Amino acid sequence: MKRLLLILLLTLATLPVFASDASEVLAVPRKNVESADFKASGRLVRVLSSGQRLSSSLTIKAHWFPGVLRVFVQLGQAPGNQPSGSQTDLRENILLEMRPGGQNTIRVMRAADKAPREIAASEWKDTPIGPGFDIEDFLEPQFFWPSQSVEENVTYGARNCDLVTSRPGPADRTDYSQIRTWLDKTISFPVYAEKTVKGSGEVKEFTYFGLRHDQGVWSASQIEAKLHGHAGSTLLIVERGSAKANLTAVDFAPTELAKF
């Protein structure tokens, strides 16, 4: 009997511990989205399997308006990404809107386009950003998805984390079937995430480096994205920015898409 009780206790000790209220763990990440007002600039660097690096300039600005997060992304031209002799202008402006109800919209305009256009969710991954990142990753909507579970006291490296597993609902426009996020328990900020792509089941791995605290806001100075089991990656490198940019609706007007 004592031996049976010991086995039972050892078994229970190895089972994952789930938070009784996922909303408590997600309160800070959601608040961070709902108070967003930042501008950042830097580079997107695509690292090929050969080790060659192709770099594009990057500017991001984001602001939460009542009921909607707006993000404006400007991608600069990267001559190294073009075929030899090509004069194609790869500059691209992207306007993203995220509503917690799942109705995300993305409009893009390339320098060679005559007008911006809204793109379907099936096109979100077809960008010059490179493997790992796609357009949706600038929104990070998973903390507002209807299905959330939290495994407590999980470690990632030396960090003690809450592991949040998020799944979208039928109404959510997304290219992912599941996102697992390791949130540092001390700062409630991601240190690592795994995103499972619908259909293919491929897993995209995101690692956050250089965590810093500025004006009450946590951010990462670099994010590396890669496809699990594949060589190469894409680096989002933030070189400068402001956590309190005092942005207004004018900064996200549709007319901004045509400015290069």
VOLO-77872 format. One record per residue (C-alpha): residue number from 0; residue in three letters; x, y, z. Coordinates in steps of 0.05 Angstrom, whole numbers, padded with zeros to 5 digits. Layout:
BEGIN
{NUM, "Ala", {X, Y, Z}}
...
end
This chain:
BEGIN
{0, "Met", {00000, 00000, 00000}}
{1, "Lys", {00056, 00048, 00018}}
{2, "Arg", {00092, 00031, -00046}}
{3, "Leu", {00029, 00045, -00087}}
{4, "Leu", {00020, 00112, -00051}}
{5, "Leu", {00092, 00131, -00065}}
{6, "Ile", {00084, 00115, -00140}}
{7, "Leu", {00020, 00157, -00142}}
{8, "Leu", {00055, 00216, -00109}}
{9, "Leu", {00114, 00212, -00156}}
{10, "Thr", {00067, 00209, -00216}}
{11, "Leu", {00028, 00270, -00193}}
{12, "Ala", {00093, 00307, -00182}}
{13, "Thr", {00113, 00299, -00255}}
{14, "Leu", {00046, 00322, -00284}}
{15, "Pro", {00043, 00393, -00312}}
{16, "Val", {00011, 00445, -00268}}
{17, "Phe", {-00041, 00487, -00303}}
{18, "Ala", {-00061, 00556, -00280}}
{19, "Ser", {-00132, 00560, -00253}}
{20, "Asp", {-00144, 00625, -00291}}
{21, "Ala", {-00109, 00637, -00357}}
{22, "Ser", {-00136, 00708, -00359}}
{23, "Glu", {-00093, 00725, -00298}}
{24, "Val", {-00029, 00703, -00334}}
{25, "Leu", {-00050, 00739, -00398}}
{26, "Ala", {-00070, 00804, -00364}}
{27, "Val", {-00002, 00837, -00373}}
{28, "Pro", {00010, 00815, -00446}}
{29, "Arg", {-00060, 00839, -00464}}
{30, "Lys", {-00049, 00905, -00428}}
{31, "Asn", {00016, 00915, -00466}}
{32, "Val", {-00022, 00908, -00532}}
{33, "Glu", {-00079, 00953, -00509}}
{34, "Ser", {-00030, 01008, -00488}}
{35, "Ala", {00017, 01003, -00548}}
{36, "Asp", {00045, 01069, -00573}}
{37, "Phe", {00114, 01057, -00601}}
{38, "Lys", {00159, 01070, -00660}}
{39, "Ala", {00221, 01030, -00677}}
{40, "Ser", {00270, 01025, -00734}}
{41, "Gly", {00324, 00976, -00752}}
{42, "Arg", {00336, 00919, -00800}}
{43, "Leu", {00308, 00853, -00824}}
{44, "Val", {00366, 00806, -00839}}
{45, "Arg", {00354, 00742, -00877}}
{46, "Val", {00408, 00691, -00862}}
{47, "Leu", {00413, 00639, -00918}}
{48, "Ser", {00434, 00567, -00907}}
{49, "Ser", {00501, 00586, -00938}}
{50, "Gly", {00511, 00639, -00885}}
{51, "Gln", {00501, 00697, -00933}}
{52, "Arg", {00462, 00755, -00903}}
{53, "Leu", {00411, 00798, -00940}}
{54, "Ser", {00390, 00861, -00903}}
{55, "Ser", {00329, 00907, -00910}}
{56, "Ser", {00314, 00971, -00872}}
{57, "Leu", {00253, 00968, -00827}}
{58, "Thr", {00209, 01018, -00792}}
{59, "Ile", {00150, 00998, -00747}}
{60, "Lys", {00100, 01042, -00712}}
{61, "Ala", {00041, 01016, -00671}}
{62, "His", {-00015, 01047, -00631}}
{63, "Trp", {-00077, 01020, -00596}}
{64, "Phe", {-00140, 01058, -00612}}
{65, "Pro", {-00207, 01040, -00579}}
{66, "Gly", {-00220, 00968, -00600}}
{67, "Val", {-00164, 00962, -00652}}
{68, "Leu", {-00088, 00957, -00656}}
{69, "Arg", {-00058, 00991, -00717}}
{70, "Val", {00012, 00974, -00740}}
{71, "Phe", {00048, 01008, -00798}}
{72, "Val", {00109, 00973, -00827}}
{73, "Gln", {00157, 01001, -00879}}
{74, "Leu", {00206, 00953, -00912}}
{75, "Gly", {00264, 00985, -00949}}
{76, "Gln", {00296, 00959, -01012}}
{77, "Ala", {00346, 00902, -01005}}
{78, "Pro", {00388, 00899, -01069}}
{79, "Gly", {00419, 00833, -01048}}
{80, "Asn", {00350, 00800, -01051}}
{81, "Gln", {00343, 00814, -01125}}
{82, "Pro", {00365, 00771, -01183}}
{83, "Ser", {00429, 00795, -01216}}
{84, "Gly", {00415, 00855, -01261}}
{85, "Ser", {00344, 00864, -01237}}
{86, "Gln", {00319, 00934, -01223}}
{87, "Thr", {00257, 00913, -01185}}
{88, "Asp", {00239, 00960, -01129}}
{89, "Leu", {00224, 00917, -01068}}
{90, "Arg", {00202, 00973, -01021}}
{91, "Glu", {00136, 00956, -00987}}
{92, "Asn", {00088, 00990, -00939}}
{93, "Ile", {00041, 00948, -00897}}
{94, "Leu", {-00018, 00972, -00855}}
{95, "Leu", {-00044, 00921, -00805}}
{96, "Glu", {-00105, 00924, -00760}}
{97, "Met", {-00121, 00875, -00705}}
{98, "Arg", {-00187, 00870, -00668}}
{99, "Pro", {-00192, 00822, -00609}}
{100, "Gly", {-00254, 00791, -00643}}
{101, "Gly", {-00209, 00761, -00695}}
{102, "Gln", {-00224, 00806, -00754}}
{103, "Asn", {-00153, 00824, -00773}}
{104, "Thr", {-00141, 00861, -00838}}
{105, "Ile", {-00076, 00874, -00875}}
{106, "Arg", {-00066, 00922, -00933}}
{107, "Val", {-00001, 00928, -00972}}
{108, "Met", {00029, 00971, -01026}}
{109, "Arg", {00094, 00961, -01062}}
{110, "Ala", {00132, 01018, -01094}}
{111, "Ala", {00114, 00992, -01163}}
{112, "Asp", {00039, 00986, -01147}}
{113, "Lys", {-00012, 01037, -01170}}
{114, "Ala", {-00055, 01028, -01109}}
{115, "Pro", {-00056, 00991, -01042}}
{116, "Arg", {-00095, 00927, -01035}}
{117, "Glu", {-00122, 00884, -00979}}
{118, "Ile", {-00092, 00815, -00979}}
{119, "Ala", {-00126, 00750, -00959}}
{120, "Ala", {-00100, 00709, -00900}}
{121, "Ser", {-00073, 00658, -00950}}
{122, "Glu", {-00025, 00711, -00976}}
{123, "Trp", {00002, 00735, -00909}}
{124, "Lys", {00062, 00689, -00912}}
{125, "Asp", {00080, 00709, -00984}}
{126, "Thr", {00125, 00768, -00969}}
{127, "Pro", {00198, 00787, -00981}}
{128, "Ile", {00211, 00783, -00907}}
{129, "Gly", {00240, 00713, -00911}}
{130, "Pro", {00228, 00645, -00878}}
{131, "Gly", {00205, 00648, -00806}}
{132, "Phe", {00171, 00716, -00807}}
{133, "Asp", {00108, 00732, -00844}}
{134, "Ile", {00064, 00794, -00841}}
{135, "Glu", {00019, 00766, -00786}}
{136, "Asp", {00077, 00762, -00738}}
{137, "Phe", {00077, 00838, -00731}}
{138, "Leu", {00008, 00833, -00698}}
{139, "Glu", {00017, 00776, -00647}}
{140, "Pro", {-00059, 00766, -00638}}
{141, "Gln", {-00054, 00700, -00601}}
{142, "Phe", {-00065, 00728, -00531}}
{143, "Phe", {-00136, 00748, -00551}}
{144, "Trp", {-00155, 00681, -00581}}
{145, "Pro", {-00213, 00645, -00546}}
{146, "Ser", {-00176, 00581, -00527}}
{147, "Gln", {-00120, 00591, -00476}}
{148, "Ser", {-00085, 00543, -00428}}
{149, "Val", {-00026, 00557, -00383}}
{150, "Glu", {00026, 00510, -00356}}
{151, "Glu", {00061, 00541, -00297}}
{152, "Asn", {00133, 00538, -00272}}
{153, "Val", {00165, 00517, -00338}}
{154, "Thr", {00237, 00535, -00351}}
{155, "Tyr", {00267, 00563, -00414}}
{156, "Gly", {00342, 00566, -00405}}
{157, "Ala", {00352, 00599, -00337}}
{158, "Arg", {00284, 00634, -00338}}
{159, "Asn", {00223, 00611, -00300}}
{160, "Cys", {00163, 00617, -00346}}
{161, "Asp", {00089, 00607, -00356}}
{162, "Leu", {00078, 00567, -00420}}
{163, "Val", {00015, 00594, -00455}}
{164, "Thr", {-00017, 00551, -00509}}
{165, "Ser", {-00064, 00593, -00553}}
{166, "Arg", {-00112, 00567, -00606}}
{167, "Pro", {-00154, 00610, -00653}}
{168, "Gly", {-00229, 00606, -00659}}
{169, "Pro", {-00268, 00596, -00724}}
{170, "Ala", {-00274, 00671, -00735}}
{171, "Asp", {-00200, 00687, -00726}}
{172, "Arg", {-00163, 00704, -00790}}
{173, "Thr", {-00095, 00671, -00780}}
{174, "Asp", {-00045, 00626, -00814}}
{175, "Tyr", {-00032, 00588, -00749}}
{176, "Ser", {-00068, 00531, -00715}}
{177, "Gln", {-00032, 00539, -00649}}
{178, "Ile", {00019, 00584, -00616}}
{179, "Arg", {00058, 00565, -00553}}
{180, "Thr", {00091, 00623, -00517}}
{181, "Trp", {00141, 00620, -00460}}
{182, "Leu", {00127, 00682, -00417}}
{183, "Asp", {00180, 00702, -00366}}
{184, "Lys", {00142, 00700, -00299}}
{185, "Thr", {00178, 00762, -00272}}
{186, "Ile", {00164, 00809, -00330}}
{187, "Ser", {00107, 00773, -00367}}
{188, "Phe", {00144, 00782, -00433}}
{189, "Pro", {00159, 00727, -00485}}
{190, "Val", {00228, 00696, -00487}}
{191, "Tyr", {00210, 00642, -00537}}
{192, "Ala", {00150, 00620, -00580}}
{193, "Glu", {00131, 00563, -00626}}
{194, "Lys", {00079, 00576, -00680}}
{195, "Thr", {00047, 00517, -00717}}
{196, "Val", {00027, 00532, -00789}}
{197, "Lys", {-00042, 00510, -00812}}
{198, "Gly", {-00042, 00453, -00862}}
{199, "Ser", {00032, 00439, -00866}}
{200, "Gly", {00042, 00431, -00791}}
{201, "Glu", {00110, 00466, -00797}}
{202, "Val", {00134, 00498, -00732}}
{203, "Lys", {00165, 00568, -00732}}
{204, "Glu", {00211, 00583, -00674}}
{205, "Phe", {00218, 00654, -00647}}
{206, "Thr", {00273, 00671, -00597}}
{207, "Tyr", {00275, 00739, -00563}}
{208, "Phe", {00342, 00770, -00545}}
{209, "Gly", {00364, 00834, -00510}}
{210, "Leu", {00303, 00845, -00466}}
{211, "Arg", {00300, 00916, -00441}}
{212, "His", {00255, 00961, -00400}}
{213, "Asp", {00241, 01031, -00426}}
{214, "Gln", {00188, 01079, -00399}}
{215, "Gly", {00152, 01022, -00365}}
{216, "Val", {00150, 00979, -00428}}
{217, "Trp", {00189, 00914, -00440}}
{218, "Ser", {00214, 00899, -00509}}
{219, "Ala", {00267, 00857, -00546}}
{220, "Ser", {00324, 00887, -00585}}
{221, "Gln", {00327, 00826, -00631}}
{222, "Ile", {00280, 00770, -00651}}
{223, "Glu", {00304, 00709, -00689}}
{224, "Ala", {00253, 00669, -00729}}
{225, "Lys", {00267, 00603, -00763}}
{226, "Leu", {00231, 00541, -00789}}
{227, "His", {00244, 00481, -00744}}
{228, "Gly", {00292, 00432, -00776}}
{229, "His", {00312, 00480, -00832}}
{230, "Ala", {00377, 00518, -00841}}
{231, "Gly", {00376, 00594, -00843}}
{232, "Ser", {00334, 00645, -00805}}
{233, "Thr", {00308, 00716, -00805}}
{234, "Leu", {00330, 00768, -00754}}
{235, "Leu", {00289, 00828, -00735}}
{236, "Ile", {00339, 00877, -00705}}
{237, "Val", {00315, 00941, -00670}}
{238, "Glu", {00368, 00995, -00671}}
{239, "Arg", {00329, 01054, -00642}}
{240, "Gly", {00259, 01074, -00623}}
{241, "Ser", {00211, 01104, -00573}}
{242, "Ala", {00164, 01066, -00526}}
{243, "Lys", {00119, 01128, -00520}}
{244, "Ala", {00115, 01157, -00590}}
{245, "Asn", {00050, 01198, -00582}}
{246, "Leu", {00023, 01171, -00648}}
{247, "Thr", {-00045, 01192, -00675}}
{248, "Ala", {-00094, 01167, -00727}}
{249, "Val", {-00058, 01208, -00780}}
{250, "Asp", {00003, 01163, -00773}}
{251, "Phe", {-00040, 01104, -00797}}
{252, "Ala", {-00082, 01137, -00850}}
{253, "Pro", {-00090, 01095, -00913}}
{254, "Thr", {-00055, 01150, -00952}}
{255, "Glu", {00009, 01132, -00914}}
{256, "Leu", {00013, 01068, -00956}}
{257, "Ala", {00031, 01108, -01018}}
{258, "Lys", {00089, 01145, -00985}}
{259, "Phe", {00158, 01116, -01001}}
end
